[in-house]
Amino acid sequence: MLSESFAAAVKRGVAVRMIFNQDHAQAIPVPPPPEIDWAFVDQLKSLGVAIKPVPGVPDLMHHKYVVRDAAMPQAAVLTGSTNWTNDSWTREENVIVTAASAELAGAYRQNFEELWERPDVALSGRVSAGWLSLADSTRVRPYFCPGRALKLVHAMSRTISSAITRVRICSPVITSGPILGTLAELCEQGKIDISGVYDATQMDEVQRQWGGQATASWKIGAFHSVAAAARFGSKRSTPYAKGSVHDFMHAKILVADDYVYVGSFNLSHSGESNAENVLQIESAAVADTCAAYIDKIAARYGGPPLKGS
């Protein structure tokens, strides 16, 4: 289906370009990247799609977004957690959001051009954009990593710490120090409704890694206190192995009151060094929709029951 869509776009004169993370032989991070289907890549090339692999060394090109007709009235961005793999569509929990905005598309295109012109993850993500308004007055703000990683994690932490009614977390792993520490403090206070879901298999691996790092040992206690106090659901996914099924809890969403952060960024320390994007959205309606989705997934994997059930 994707190849047919690409072929149709190229045939009607659309310039289509794609970048992706190139496999490498280094140790697999947590969570691991998907494997490249080179036959599909070659097929896209034959259709006329311009292709550029970005070496995932030492950090991943982890974006998952599409920019359509940047700088034109019909410009839009599709972004979220979904890799372009069969497992992502059929076996994993994922999220995609669409925002129609020429200004927003321009910011994402600027990030794309960084990597297209110089495929070096460490030098990307230096796009700085403020709040933008969509046609319905919804305010959005994009963040890109690694260039704006510290700005992003501290913005997330501030949003969590200032929440009054609710916090919802949906992430394969929760390892970012500022975010994990803020969550632990909020759980200790016990004043607001906090819950969510993570991938248990991946968090087990993370905690084994933490156990061998003196500077990260505090995170084990902090994570246990958060998981217990917030009554998180946890998906027991298939352990990673080359060629295995990928059925991770893969969605990445943070809801705090009426703010939503959604994109490719796991709430992880390693994600701060990857090429990532997050869209912050100020909207009670979007926040309600995302919170309901997180509650549904959390309940599926042992979290608190849905209201009314």
N, C-alpha and C positions, 0 to 999 in steps of 0.2 A: 504493500500500500504506500509506504513512504517513497519507494523508488518510483512508483507511478506518479506521485505528486511532484517529485523533483523533476521527472522527465517532462511533465506537463508545463511546469514553471519555466524550465529552460526553453522549451519549444515556443512559448509565447514571448520570449525575449527577456525574461527575468535573469539578472545576474545572481547566481546562487553560489555562496561560499560556505565552507564548513571547516572548523578546526576541531580537533579531538586530542585526548590524552594518548600519547604513544607508549606502548608497553615497554617495560624495562626489566632487568634481571635483579634489581635490588630487593631487599626484604619487603614483604608485603605489609603495607600499613593497615591500620584498623580505622574504618572499614576498608576493605580492599577495593580497587577499581575494577570495573568490568573488563572482560577480555575483548580485544578488537576483532571484529569480523572483517578480515581483510578482503574477502571475496565481495562483501557488500560495498566496501570502500572502493574497490576497483570498478564495481558496477556503476557507482555514482560518478566516478571519473569518466567512464565511457559515455555517460549521459550528458556530460558537459559541466558537471559541478566542479568548481575549483576546491581543491583539498589541501589542507596544511596540517600535518601532525605536530603537536607540541610535546617535546620531550618531558616526561613526568619525572625528571631528575633535578634536584632531589625532592621536589614537591609536585603535587598533582595539578594538572589542568582539569579542574573538577566542575566547571560551569555546565549547566544544562539550560540553555535559553535559545530562543529564536527571535531575531529582530526582523520585522517586516516593513519594508518601504520607509526606512528612516527619513525624517525631514519632509515627509509628504502627509497630506491630511488624513490618509487612512493608516498611518503608522501605528504599529502595535508591538508589544513585547509579550512573549510567552516565556515564563520562567517557573522553576520549581525544582523538585528533587529527582525527576524521572530521567534516568539514563535511557539511551536509545537501544535497548536490548529487549529480547523476547521476555525474559524474566521480569523486567521492570513493568511491562504491561500486564502480565498475567499472574505473577507469584508474589509480588511485593506490594506493600502499602506505599503509595506515592501521592504527590500533590502537584498540580499545575495551575497557575493563575495566568489570566490574560488581562493586560491593561492597554487601552488604546490611548496613545499620547505621542505626539511628535517629539516633544521635549524629552520624555522618558526614553523613547527609542533612540534619540540622539546620544544620550548618556551611555546606553548599552552598546551602541555602535562604536562609540569612542573606546570603550573597553575592548571590544572585538578587534578594532584596528591596532591597538597596542600589541596584542598577541599575534595578529596577522603579520604586521611589519617586523616585529621582533619576537619570535616565539620563545620567550624566556619568562617563565612563571614569576620568578623573583622580582622582575622589573614591571610587572603588570599591576592592575588594580589601583592606579593612581588617579582615577577619575573622581573628582569631588563634586557632588551635586546636592543641592538643598532640597527643600520640600517643593513638590510640583503638584498642581491641581489637575485632576482629570475632568472630563466634560460634565460629570455629575457632581463636581466639587469635592469628591473624595481626594484627600491629600495622600501622596505617596513620596517616598524618598529611597533612592537606591544606594546601596553600599557595595563596594568591590574590594576583594582581598587579592593579594596580601597588602596592597598599598594603603588601604583604609581599615585594616583588620582591627587595630587597637581602638579606633573610633567606633567600630561596629560592636565589639564585645562590651565596651563600656556603655554604649547607648543601650544595649540589651539589658545590662546589669542595672542601669538607672531606671529603666522602664519597669523591670521586675520589682526593684526595691520601693518604687513609688506606687505600685498597684494597691488598689483599695478593696476590690471585690473578688478578683479571680486571677489565677495564673494557670495556664495550660502549656505543657511541654510535650512535644513530639519530636524525638531525635534518636537516631540509632545509638549514639553515645552521648554522654554528658561529661566532658572532661575539661572544658575551659575553666581555668582557675577563677576569674572574676565572676562568671555566671554561676559556677557551682558554689562558690563561697556565699554569694548573695542569696541563692536559693536556700542554703543551709540556715542562714540567719533568719530568713523569712519563715521557714518551717519551725524554727525554734520559738519564734514569737507566737505562732499559732493563731494569727488574727484573720487570715483570709483563706479562701478556698483554693487549694493547690492540688493538681493531679496531672497525670500524663502517662506516657508510654515510651519505652526504649527497647532496644534489642538486647536481650539477656546474654546471648552467646557472645556478642561483640563486647559487652561490658565486662564479662568474665575475663576475656583476653586483656582488656585494658587494665583491669585490677591486677592481673599477673604481672603486667609491665610495671605498674606503679609499685608493686612489692619490691622490685629491684632498684628503685630510685628513691634515695633518701629524701630528696626535695619534694617528691610527689606523694609520700606516704600519708600526709594529712588528707589527701583527696579520698582515700578509701573510707575513712570515718565519715567524711562529709557526705559522700555519695550514699552510704548506708543510712545515714540519718535522714537524708532527703527522700530516698526511696521508701523508707518506712513511714515517715510522717505524712508524705504526700500520697501514699497508697498508689504508687505507680503500677501500671500494667507492664508486663515484660514478655516479649515474644522470644520463644526458644527456637531460633532459626537454625538452618543447617550450617554446620561449621564450614568455613571457607576451604576449598581445595580446588586446584586447577581442573576445570571441566565440570565442577559440581553445580547443582541447582543453586541459584541465588534467590533466596526467599526472605531476605532481611526485612525488618521493620525500617523502611528507608525514608519515610516522609520527614521533613524538617520544618517544623512550625513552632513559633512561640507566640502565645496570646497572653497579653497582660491588660486587663480591663478592655478598652476599646482599641488597643493597638495590636497589630499582627506583624510578625517578621516571618517571611517565607522565602525560600530559595534553595540553593545548593549546599548551604553551610551547615554541617553538623555542629552541634554545640561543643566543639572540640578544640583542644590546644593545637593539634596538627592542622586543623582547618584554617587557622589564622595564617599559615604559611602557604596554603594552596591558592590557586586561582579560583575564587568563589564569588558569588553574587547573592545578595539578599535584598528583598523589597520590603520596606516598612510601610504599612498601610494604616491610616487612621480612619476607622469606620466601625461603628457599632454593629452594623449588619454583617460585614465580612468577619468581624471578630466572633460574632455569635455562630456563624456558619462553621468557622474553623474550630471553635471550642466544641461544638456538637460533634464534628468529625473526630476530634481527638478523644472525646469521651467514649465514642462508639468503638474506636480501635482499642482504647485502654481496657474497656469492659471485656472485649474479645479475649484479651490476654491477661486476665486476672486482676484488673484494676477495679475501682469502685463501680458499682452498678449504675446504669443510666437512671436518671430521675424518672420516677413513675413506673419503673420496672420491678 
